[in-house]
Amino acid sequence: MAGFIRQAWPAYVAFLISFISYWIWASDFITVVGARFGILGASLFSVVVSMRAASLTGTSFGVTLVDQIHLATLLYTLVGVGCTSYILYKWVDPEERASVRRTNTVVALSTTAVFLIANAVSIGFAVT
């Protein structure tokens, strides 16, 4: 159990950092887009480094539970990058600004729910 926590906690920290990026918002989104991309980039980097370190400690072949958690975190962060890019693309039209704020919230909540459910299912299958 301690080995699992030691290998998986960096992925969960990166997930929380990515989750926080959804809530970085300002009335003029352009002023915070750099910070948002920076946070997401740091999260991607930390997951990749953590995944690499975790893969060096084990001798098993195939996709392990820790690998699944890291891959889910990478996907979650990439969706955050995609959402931020979409918002940046749509922000030039003032009529779209209210809808992109709603899109940001929907993407944040739905991807977080999917991430948590996928992790619970993966851990559930590993335990049984």
Protein Blocks (a to p, Z undefined) as FASTA:
>chain_A
ZZmmmmmmmmmmmmmmmmmmmmgccfblmlmmmmmmmmmmmmmmmmmmmmmmmmmmpmce
cjdfklmmmmmmmmmmmmmmmmmmmmmmmmmpmklmmmmmmmmmmmmmmmmmmmmmmmmm
mmmmmmZZ
